[in-house]
Amino acid sequence: MATPRVFVSSTCFDLSEVRDSLETFIRGYNFVPVLSDKGDVFYSPDLHSHDSCIKEVESCQLFVLIIGGRFGGEYYKDREKKGNLPKSITNKEYLVAKESNIPIFTFIKRNVMENHLMYKDNLKHNPQAESVYYSAIDKQEYSKLIFEFIDNVRLSSINNAIFSFDYAREIHENLAKQWAGMFYDFLIDRQRNNEISTTNKLIENLTIASVKTEELIKKIVTKELGEQQAEEVISNLDNEADAKKFFNVVFNYFEVPKTFVKKILNDFIEINSKIKQDILWHEYLVKSHFFKYNTEIYSGEYSDYQHELAIDAIRGNKVIVIKSEEIYEQAINACNEMESLFTSFIALSKEQRDKVLKSLVSASLS
């Protein structure tokens, strides 16, 4: 029977009791714990011991990261490169787990977390922040590197859940909840895949019927209006359908409350005669007071990443990122879909756009 392997990554000396406790906890799930200090790592004679640990990470299905007040051993390749900021072996193990897309569960000693918050606060107001004494950190010269490691985990775009703890039992409780959530997701996805399979068959049948209906209507319209005019009528109908879909995608993505939909559509009806054909989809959205440009969500004090554009809805944190140094796949896909659908909307005449907007207003009232 296939059994999940769980890599436990942390400094060993200061967290030995926590690691012992975790080994027992993981075995209680009938999972295989992998801890370097317990002889669970194969140290290949052809590899540096650090690389043997890193290679072991890649063979695991779950990764538990524990950050305490010690930096631990420096990764030997960083130590050999002059001028490089050193990374700990734990840090390097984390990066490999992240690159391998392994689910990561991060636990930080509560006093270290509190010191980290103090460090971030000092960075804003005190130019000598790095010279402040941090009581939770074993060697003060490593305090900045530990806090930057925490930021590296916290600011990851995905897989960045963090829990603070004082006692090992708190880690057990949180892991039990998280693993139960993973199992629940697995069961729901399994159920959803069955539903999708059924839906796909239905869509396939509907698509065949739709194509036949479309061909029939095209023949009737062509006979009545002539081929050129019929093509124009059908093209306008397609554009109107995509135009309606554009607003549906916008409202769904930004989780617009139903009570706001009519107000937003009326904003667009009001400015409909003033918009130009070369307007971009995001320029159009911010014509409504409900949307605004917000370039500070992913840039500023908590991140070095800069983005060309972000749009925020007044409701909360949903953004569209057009260009970024990190990949936000969901946002990029939504952006591309809105851009494509908006092309159909803007291709319509003013009268046709009015018709689309007013029909959506009527639908929102029903």
ROZAGU-772319 format. One record per residue (C-alpha): residue number from 1; residue in three letters; x, z, y. Coordinates in Angstrom, 3 decimals. Last residue first. Layout:
- pos;code;u;w;v
- NUM;ALA;X;Z;Y .
...
END
This chain:
- pos;code;u;w;v
- 366;SER;-35.562;-11.599;39.416 .
- 365;LEU;-33.933;-11.025;42.811 .
- 364;SER;-30.492;-12.196;41.702 .
- 363;ALA;-31.985;-15.482;40.374 .
- 362;SER;-33.522;-16.218;43.782 .
- 361;VAL;-30.174;-15.608;45.486 .
- 360;LEU;-28.478;-17.861;42.895 .
- 359;SER;-30.988;-20.655;43.657 .
- 358;LYS;-30.268;-20.183;47.356 .
- 357;LEU;-26.507;-20.551;46.786 .
- 356;VAL;-26.870;-23.701;44.660 .
- 355;LYS;-29.314;-25.378;47.065 .
- 354;ASP;-27.144;-24.528;50.048 .
- 353;ARG;-24.163;-26.076;48.244 .
- 352;GLN;-26.241;-29.210;47.610 .
- 351;GLU;-27.220;-29.448;51.277 .
- 350;LYS;-23.616;-28.962;52.424 .
- 349;SER;-22.508;-31.733;50.052 .
- 348;LEU;-20.870;-30.834;46.733 .
- 347;ALA;-17.120;-31.249;46.122 .
- 346;ILE;-16.588;-27.645;47.295 .
- 345;PHE;-18.516;-26.318;44.299 .
- 344;SER;-16.766;-28.509;41.715 .
- 343;THR;-13.304;-27.553;43.003 .
- 342;PHE;-14.440;-23.909;42.943 .
- 341;LEU;-14.742;-24.134;39.152 .
- 340;SER;-11.060;-25.042;38.708 .
- 339;GLU;-9.747;-22.428;41.155 .
- 338;MET;-11.969;-19.747;39.645 .
- 337;GLU;-10.693;-20.554;36.132 .
- 336;ASN;-7.060;-20.548;37.240 .
- 335;CYS;-7.426;-17.157;38.952 .
- 334;ALA;-9.189;-15.661;35.936 .
- 333;ASN;-6.343;-16.859;33.707 .
- 332;ILE;-3.717;-15.433;36.100 .
- 331;ALA;-5.542;-12.092;36.297 .
- 330;GLN;-5.817;-11.752;32.528 .
- 329;GLU;-2.202;-12.780;32.004 .
- 328;TYR;-0.615;-10.434;34.526 .
- 327;ILE;2.946;-11.737;34.227 .
- 326;GLU;5.565;-9.904;36.313 .
- 325;GLU;7.560;-11.428;39.158 .
- 324;SER;4.230;-12.550;40.555 .
- 323;LYS;2.398;-15.583;41.811 .
- 322;ILE;-1.370;-15.890;42.035 .
- 321;VAL;-2.396;-12.281;41.381 .
- 320;ILE;-6.125;-11.662;41.511 .
- 319;VAL;-7.065;-8.044;42.012 .
- 318;LYS;-9.596;-5.535;40.724 .
- 317;ASN;-8.845;-2.069;42.115 .
- 316;GLY;-12.066;-0.835;43.648 .
- 315;ARG;-15.552;-1.696;44.869 .
- 314;ILE;-14.249;-3.122;48.161 .
- 313;ALA;-12.940;-6.068;46.143 .
- 312;ASP;-9.207;-6.727;46.327 .
- 311;ILE;-7.468;-10.073;46.481 .
- 310;ALA;-3.755;-10.409;45.779 .
- 309;LEU;-1.395;-13.114;46.944 .
- 308;GLU;2.293;-14.006;46.911 .
- 307;HIS;3.288;-10.963;44.954 .
- 306;GLN;6.340;-8.712;45.292 .
- 305;TYR;7.625;-6.414;42.589 .
- 304;ASP;9.841;-3.531;43.697 .
- 303;SER;7.159;-1.026;42.828 .
- 302;TYR;5.952;2.437;43.757 .
- 301;GLU;6.781;2.445;47.481 .
- 300;GLY;5.453;-1.014;48.272 .
- 299;SER;4.185;-3.865;46.184 .
- 298;TYR;1.522;-4.143;43.527 .
- 297;ILE;-1.532;-3.023;45.499 .
- 296;GLU;0.041;-3.741;48.876 .
- 295;THR;-0.828;-7.433;49.144 .
- 294;ASN;-4.539;-6.873;49.774 .
- 293;TYR;-6.591;-9.790;50.997 .
- 292;LYS;-10.224;-8.839;51.473 .
- 291;PHE;-13.546;-9.326;49.757 .
- 290;PHE;-16.959;-7.860;50.606 .
- 289;HIS;-16.754;-9.071;54.219 .
- 288;SER;-17.428;-12.594;52.922 .
- 287;LYS;-15.099;-15.259;54.312 .
- 286;VAL;-12.578;-13.591;51.988 .
- 285;LEU;-13.989;-15.597;49.080 .
- 284;TYR;-13.480;-18.980;50.775 .
- 283;GLU;-9.799;-18.369;51.469 .
- 282;HIS;-9.514;-17.376;47.784 .
- 281;TRP;-11.079;-20.671;46.632 .
- 280;LEU;-8.960;-22.819;48.939 .
- 279;ILE;-10.468;-24.695;51.897 .
- 278;ASP;-9.700;-28.440;51.970 .
- 277;GLN;-13.354;-29.524;52.235 .
- 276;LYS;-13.931;-27.436;55.353 .
- 275;ILE;-16.327;-24.521;55.740 .
- 274;LYS;-18.561;-24.215;58.790 .
- 273;SER;-21.898;-25.392;57.361 .
- 272;ASN;-21.738;-22.882;54.513 .
- 271;ILE;-20.876;-19.878;56.721 .
- 270;GLU;-24.368;-18.334;56.657 .
- 269;ILE;-25.061;-19.326;53.051 .
- 268;PHE;-21.772;-17.653;52.061 .
- 267;ASP;-22.698;-14.342;53.693 .
- 266;ASN;-26.182;-14.643;52.136 .
- 265;LEU;-24.499;-14.914;48.709 .
- 264;ILE;-22.536;-11.721;49.422 .
- 263;LYS;-25.628;-9.782;50.508 .
- 262;LYS;-27.620;-11.010;47.463 .
- 261;VAL;-24.877;-9.909;45.049 .
- 260;PHE;-24.311;-6.474;46.575 .
- 259;THR;-27.186;-4.619;44.849 .
- 258;LYS;-26.140;-6.166;41.522 .
- 257;PRO;-22.800;-4.352;41.714 .
- 256;VAL;-19.783;-6.710;41.769 .
- 255;GLU;-17.568;-6.141;38.749 .
- 254;PHE;-14.757;-8.158;40.361 .
- 253;TYR;-14.429;-10.363;37.283 .
- 252;ASN;-18.184;-10.553;36.695 .
- 251;PHE;-19.107;-11.434;40.267 .
- 250;VAL;-16.334;-14.025;40.557 .
- 249;VAL;-17.126;-15.592;37.161 .
- 248;ASN;-20.850;-15.798;38.043 .
- 247;PHE;-19.991;-17.327;41.422 .
- 246;PHE;-17.890;-20.062;39.816 .
- 245;LYS;-20.513;-20.614;37.084 .
- 244;LYS;-23.034;-21.584;39.742 .
- 243;ALA;-20.562;-24.144;41.104 .
- 242;ASP;-19.856;-25.406;37.580 .
- 241;ALA;-23.584;-26.148;37.061 .
- 240;GLU;-23.838;-27.752;40.502 .
- 239;ASN;-20.797;-29.915;39.771 .
- 238;ASP;-22.296;-31.115;36.479 .
- 237;LEU;-25.595;-31.944;38.209 .
- 236;ASN;-23.704;-33.806;40.937 .
- 235;SER;-21.810;-35.843;38.322 .
- 234;ILE;-25.097;-36.692;36.550 .
- 233;VAL;-26.652;-37.971;39.805 .
- 232;GLU;-23.540;-39.990;40.681 .
- 231;GLU;-23.334;-41.537;37.201 .
- 230;ALA;-27.039;-42.484;37.451 .
- 229;GLN;-26.433;-44.160;40.814 .
- 228;GLN;-23.708;-46.355;39.308 .
- 227;GLU;-25.624;-47.175;36.089 .
- 226;GLY;-28.981;-48.149;37.557 .
- 225;LEU;-31.679;-45.794;38.726 .
- 224;GLU;-34.465;-45.855;36.113 .
- 223;LYS;-32.593;-47.308;33.118 .
- 222;THR;-29.516;-45.224;33.930 .
- 221;VAL;-31.666;-42.076;34.157 .
- 220;ILE;-33.224;-42.720;30.726 .
- 219;LYS;-29.871;-43.582;29.073 .
- 218;LYS;-28.198;-40.545;30.645 .
- 217;ILE;-31.047;-38.307;29.501 .
- 216;LEU;-30.606;-39.482;25.891 .
- 215;GLU;-26.819;-39.061;25.985 .
- 214;GLU;-27.197;-35.554;27.414 .
- 213;THR;-29.761;-34.613;24.775 .
- 212;LYS;-27.467;-35.838;21.956 .
- 211;VAL;-24.508;-33.967;23.458 .
- 210;SER;-26.622;-30.801;23.811 .
- 209;ALA;-27.798;-30.956;20.196 .
- 208;ILE;-24.208;-31.283;18.940 .
- 207;THR;-23.155;-28.463;21.273 .
- 206;LEU;-26.035;-26.274;20.067 .
- 205;ASN;-24.927;-26.693;16.449 .
- 204;GLU;-21.321;-25.839;17.319 .
- 203;ILE;-22.527;-22.944;19.469 .
- 202;LEU;-24.465;-21.522;16.499 .
- 201;LYS;-21.439;-21.862;14.210 .
- 200;ASN;-19.274;-20.215;16.863 .
- 199;THR;-21.791;-17.378;17.225 .
- 198;THR;-21.610;-16.551;13.509 .
- 197;SER;-17.805;-16.473;13.592 .
- 196;ILE;-17.892;-14.490;16.827 .
- 195;GLU;-20.174;-11.892;15.226 .
- 194;ASN;-17.772;-11.456;12.303 .
- 193;ASN;-14.865;-11.199;14.741 .
- 192;ARG;-16.795;-8.571;16.723 .
- 191;GLN;-17.242;-6.378;13.647 .
- 190;ARG;-13.522;-6.551;12.900 .
- 189;ASP;-12.742;-5.957;16.577 .
- 188;ILE;-15.015;-2.876;16.528 .
- 187;LEU;-13.306;-1.532;13.389 .
- 186;PHE;-9.803;-2.101;14.825 .
- 185;ASP;-10.819;-0.592;18.160 .
- 184;TYR;-12.068;2.537;16.334 .
- 183;PHE;-8.756;2.769;14.466 .
- 182;MET;-6.863;2.536;17.757 .
- 181;GLY;-9.093;5.201;19.305 .
- 180;ALA;-8.452;7.532;16.331 .
- 179;TRP;-4.747;6.909;16.895 .
- 178;GLN;-5.115;7.906;20.553 .
- 177;LYS;-7.124;11.046;19.785 .
- 176;ALA;-4.703;12.239;17.069 .
- 175;LEU;-1.757;11.364;19.324 .
- 174;ASN;-3.203;13.501;22.112 .
- 173;GLU;-3.788;16.535;19.884 .
- 172;HIS;-0.369;16.275;18.200 .
- 171;ILE;1.425;15.937;21.561 .
- 170;GLU;-0.402;19.041;22.816 .
- 169;ARG;0.611;20.839;19.581 .
- 168;ALA;4.277;20.173;20.480 .
- 167;TYR;4.051;22.458;23.519 .
- 166;ASP;4.483;22.004;27.255 .
- 165;PHE;3.133;18.491;27.596 .
- 164;SER;2.637;15.568;29.962 .
- 163;PHE;0.926;12.382;28.810 .
- 162;ILE;1.780;8.793;29.782 .
- 161;ALA;-0.048;5.540;29.033 .
- 160;ASN;2.081;2.491;29.929 .
- 159;ASN;1.314;-0.194;27.323 .
- 158;ILE;0.574;-2.707;30.080 .
- 157;SER;1.772;-3.591;33.620 .
- 156;SER;4.791;-1.278;33.278 .
- 155;LEU;4.916;1.003;36.300 .
- 154;ARG;4.798;4.267;34.353 .
- 153;VAL;7.520;3.346;31.859 .
- 152;ASN;10.019;2.125;34.479 .
- 151;ASP;9.018;5.000;36.743 .
- 150;ILE;9.901;7.499;33.997 .
- 149;PHE;13.249;5.729;33.515 .
- 148;GLU;13.818;5.935;37.284 .
- 147;PHE;13.232;9.705;37.093 .
- 146;ILE;15.752;10.052;34.261 .
- 145;LEU;18.333;7.917;36.102 .
- 144;LYS;17.878;9.875;39.351 .
- 143;SER;18.295;13.224;37.561 .
- 142;TYR;21.442;12.195;35.658 .
- 141;GLU;23.965;13.739;38.060 .
- 140;GLN;21.841;16.908;37.976 .
- 139;LYS;22.664;17.671;34.353 .
- 138;ASP;19.909;19.576;32.481 .
- 137;ILE;16.996;18.426;34.606 .
- 136;ALA;14.000;20.786;34.841 .
- 135;SER;15.468;22.689;37.814 .
- 134;TYR;15.813;19.654;40.073 .
- 133;TYR;18.342;20.376;42.828 .
- 132;VAL;18.022;18.030;45.804 .
- 131;SER;21.041;15.753;46.379 .
- 130;GLU;19.128;12.628;45.356 .
- 129;ALA;16.477;13.267;47.972 .
- 128;GLN;19.013;13.209;50.829 .
- 127;PRO;16.986;10.664;52.838 .
- 126;ASN;14.060;13.138;52.772 .
- 125;HIS;10.506;12.103;53.608 .
- 124;LYS;9.476;9.301;51.261 .
- 123;LEU;12.171;9.836;48.630 .
- 122;ASN;11.347;13.545;48.656 .
- 121;ASP;7.796;12.850;47.482 .
- 120;LYS;9.089;10.712;44.620 .
- 119;TYR;11.562;13.470;43.622 .
- 118;MET;8.824;16.142;43.800 .
- 117;LEU;6.641;13.998;41.528 .
- 116;HIS;9.575;13.638;39.116 .
- 115;ASN;10.174;17.404;39.221 .
- 114;GLU;6.545;17.939;38.176 .
- 113;MET;6.954;15.441;35.330 .
- 112;VAL;10.147;17.193;34.221 .
- 111;ASN;8.274;20.540;34.263 .
- 110;ARG;5.498;19.020;32.147 .
- 109;LYS;7.819;17.592;29.498 .
- 108;ILE;6.984;13.889;29.250 .
- 107;PHE;5.067;12.228;26.406 .
- 106;THR;4.823;8.453;25.996 .
- 105;PHE;2.783;6.656;23.350 .
- 104;ILE;3.906;3.048;22.847 .
- 103;PRO;2.047;0.382;20.854 .
- 102;ILE;4.688;-2.168;19.707 .
- 101;ASN;4.839;-5.347;21.807 .
- 100;SER;8.364;-6.175;20.540 .
- 99;GLU;9.626;-6.312;24.140 .
- 98;LYS;8.143;-2.848;24.754 .
- 97;ALA;9.669;-1.414;21.576 .
- 96;VAL;13.049;-2.942;22.558 .
- 95;LEU;12.792;-1.429;26.054 .
- 94;TYR;11.931;1.996;24.589 .
- 93;GLU;14.944;1.945;22.266 .
- 92;LYS;17.147;1.098;25.283 .
- 91;ASN;15.805;4.060;27.243 .
- 90;THR;16.349;6.375;24.270 .
- 89;ILE;19.953;5.115;23.976 .
- 88;SER;20.383;6.047;27.632 .
- 87;LYS;20.863;3.362;30.234 .
- 86;PRO;23.889;3.270;32.501 .
- 85;LEU;23.804;1.686;35.951 .
- 84;ASN;26.223;-1.209;35.616 .
- 83;GLY;29.333;-1.330;37.816 .
- 82;LYS;31.700;-1.611;34.872 .
- 81;LYS;30.198;-2.797;31.620 .
- 80;GLU;31.432;-0.746;28.637 .
- 79;ARG;28.987;2.116;29.211 .
- 78;ASP;26.135;-0.363;29.358 .
- 77;LYS;27.105;-1.721;25.914 .
- 76;TYR;27.497;1.831;24.547 .
- 75;TYR;24.020;3.052;25.446 .
- 74;GLU;24.672;6.375;27.183 .
- 73;GLY;23.960;9.467;25.101 .
- 72;GLY;21.247;11.853;26.202 .
- 71;PHE;19.661;12.047;29.658 .
- 70;ARG;18.393;15.592;29.171 .
- 69;GLY;15.338;17.101;30.885 .
- 68;GLY;12.725;15.814;28.468 .
- 67;ILE;11.207;12.418;27.724 .
- 66;ILE;9.414;11.828;24.422 .
- 65;LEU;8.605;8.277;23.292 .
- 64;VAL;6.417;7.702;20.220 .
- 63;PHE;6.526;4.126;18.908 .
- 62;LEU;4.096;2.620;16.389 .
- 61;GLN;4.446;-0.405;14.064 .
- 60;CYS;8.120;-0.028;13.154 .
- 59;SER;10.624;-2.663;11.956 .
- 58;GLU;11.758;-3.523;15.503 .
- 57;VAL;12.609;0.119;16.170 .
- 56;GLU;15.078;0.113;13.239 .
- 55;LYS;17.151;-2.563;15.002 .
- 54;ILE;17.497;-0.256;17.997 .
- 53;CYS;18.731;2.604;15.830 .
- 52;SER;21.272;0.327;14.098 .
- 51;ASP;22.313;-0.988;17.526 .
- 50;HIS;23.239;2.535;18.634 .
- 49;SER;25.194;3.142;15.403 .
- 48;HIS;27.304;0.053;16.175 .
- 47;LEU;26.673;-2.600;13.552 .
- 46;ASP;28.435;-4.066;10.495 .
- 45;PRO;28.505;-0.767;8.587 .
- 44;SER;24.708;-0.685;8.933 .
- 43;TYR;23.364;2.726;9.869 .
- 42;PHE;20.004;2.804;8.104 .
- 41;VAL;17.771;5.085;10.174 .
- 40;ASP;15.621;7.748;8.483 .
- 39;GLY;18.532;10.209;8.171 .
- 38;LYS;16.606;13.019;9.852 .
- 37;ASP;18.472;12.820;13.179 .
- 36;SER;17.458;9.153;13.617 .
- 35;LEU;13.762;9.879;13.213 .
- 34;VAL;11.438;7.382;11.521 .
- 33;PRO;8.155;8.948;10.412 .
- 32;VAL;6.259;7.076;7.661 .
- 31;PHE;2.478;7.400;7.972 .
- 30;ASN;0.444;9.423;5.465 .
- 29;TYR;-1.398;10.931;8.449 .
- 28;GLY;0.055;14.358;7.605 .
- 27;ARG;3.458;12.651;7.441 .
- 26;ILE;3.125;12.030;11.176 .
- 25;PHE;2.385;15.702;11.883 .
- 24;THR;5.317;16.915;9.750 .
- 23;GLU;7.771;14.618;11.564 .
- 22;LEU;6.206;15.565;14.883 .
- 21;SER;6.938;19.274;14.331 .
- 20;ASP;10.574;18.603;13.538 .
- 19;ARG;10.839;16.345;16.629 .
- 18;VAL;9.308;19.014;18.867 .
- 17;GLU;11.715;21.600;17.489 .
- 16;SER;14.707;19.280;18.037 .
- 15;LEU;13.783;18.478;21.650 .
- 14;ASP;16.851;19.776;23.504 .
- 13;PHE;19.477;18.442;21.069 .
- 12;CYS;17.677;15.302;19.892 .
- 11;THR;17.044;13.124;22.946 .
- 10;SER;13.914;11.145;22.319 .
- 9;SER;12.490;8.263;20.296 .
- 8;VAL;10.155;8.826;17.357 .
- 7;PHE;9.594;5.598;15.427 .
- 6;VAL;6.329;5.523;13.457 .
- 5;ARG;6.129;3.305;10.367 .
- 4;PRO;2.631;2.274;9.327 .
- 3;THR;1.983;2.177;5.545 .
- 2;ALA;1.341;-0.938;3.453 .
- 1;MET;0.000;0.000;0.000 .
END
